Amino acid sequence: MDLIFVYITAGSRAEAERIGRTLVEERLAACVNILSGMTSIYRWQGEVETAEETVLIAKTQGHLFDRLSARVKELHSYSVPCIVELPIGRGNPDYLDWLRDGTI
């Protein structure tokens, strides 16, 4: 897959900003969008939990997914962070070129 979104959740906005900034500074992502105020309902260790989380959407190249995922795991406070690849289909060619140029 050439270009991808990587959907990541974090426990706080501060954590999301730290992860997002690192990914862009290290050119593992060209851009990271941060969306605060998400409520997650999930099962963890046999119990149903509810938590406020922050979403990150990293825009990158498919060949960088494994490196990006490993870096997020190093930086993340969760023992099992959500890091999911989503393909990018068609888009503005100029934007997609910019995305490619912004990553290694």
N, C-alpha and C positions, 0 to 999 in steps of 0.2 A: 504494500500500500504506500503510495507516494506521500500524501499529506493526511494528517490525522488531528483530531481533537483528543485530548486526554482529560477525562472527567475524574476529578479528585475531590474528596471531602476532607475538611480539617475541623478541629475542635474549637477554633477561635479565628477571628479575623486576623489577629496578630500572627498566628501560626501560618495562615494562608498567605499573608503578605511576605513573610520570611521565606516560605517555600517558593512562591511565585517570583520574587526578586532573584533568588538564587538561580532558578531555572533560566530566567532571561539573561542574567549576568554571565552564566556559563554557556549560553547559546544553545541550551538543550530545548528551549522553546523561543519562538519569535515574539510571542505575546501570551500573557496569562490574564484572563478575566476573573475577577473575584466578585462573588455574589453572596452577600450576607443575608442572614435571617431565614435560613432554611430549617425546618423542623423535620427531624428524621425519627421514624418509628421502626424499630428493628429488634430482632431476637439476638441476645448475646448471653452466652453461658447459661442457656435454659430459661432466661427471663425476657419478657418484652420490656424494652427500654424506650424512652423518648429523650431526645437531646437536640439542642440548638447547634447547628453546624454551619460552616461556610463552605461554599462550592468554589473550586478553581476549575477553569477550563483552559488548558494549555494547548496552544496551536503549534504544531511541530511537524517534522518529517517522520514517516513510519520507521525508518532505519534507526531513529534515536529512541524509540519506545523503551527498549530494555535499559539503556543508560539512564533515561529520565526516571523510569520506575525505580531503579536502584537508588538514585539520588533522593527521590521523594521518601523512600523507606528510611534512608539515613537521617533525614531531617524531621520526620514525622513523629508525633507523640503517640500515635496508635500502634498497637502491636500488629494489627491487621488493617492497614489503611486501604480505602477504596481508591484504586488506580485502574481505570478502564479505558481502553482504546476505542475510539469511534471514528470510522472513516469519513473523510471529507470527499464529497462527490464533486459536482461542478461548482464553480464560483467565479467571481470577477477575476479574470486572468492576471490583471495588474496586482491585485491583492495576493493571489496565490504565489506569484513571482516574489513579492515582498516577503512573504512567509518563508519561502525557500532561502532567500538571501539572508534572513535574520537568524538562521540556525547553522550549525556546523555540519 
